[in-house]
Amino acid sequence: MAEVVVTTLQAFKITAHRVSYFVLDNATNNEATVTTIARKLEFKFNAIHRCLRCGPHTLNLIRQVLLWGKKAEAFNNDHCSSDITEETELIRD
């Protein structure tokens, strides 16, 4: 993912002065991705402090737990059941 972002930033000549924060989902590898981007482009900032979490994604995970609790199969709808992820399982525990 870092390679794609770096290539895109370079293609549009976006420098560190124009980059403030990165908004990402709640995946655990996002901080590593932002750190890699900062290193490759020689940005002089603390990547962990520039990595924001996606509020709607978090709210969606909370919504799933509130609607289905520990029984995600109670809402038996194939196109929606894919919303259940490992992250949802962590919230439930």
QUIUR-V529496 format. One line per field, one symbol per residue. phi: phi as a letter, one per 20 degrees, with the letter a starting at -180 (. if undefined). burial: b if it has 24 or more other C-alpha atoms within 12 Angstrom, else e. A space follows every 10 residues. Layout:
phi = ???
burial = ???
This chain:
phi = .fffffffff feledffeed bddcfeffef ffffffffff elfdbffffe deeeggffff ffgffffdle dfffdecgfd ffffcgffff fff
burial = eeeeebeeee eeeeeeeeee bbebebeeeb bebbbbbbee bebeeebeeb beeeeeeeee beebbeeeee ebeeeeeeee eebbeeebee eee
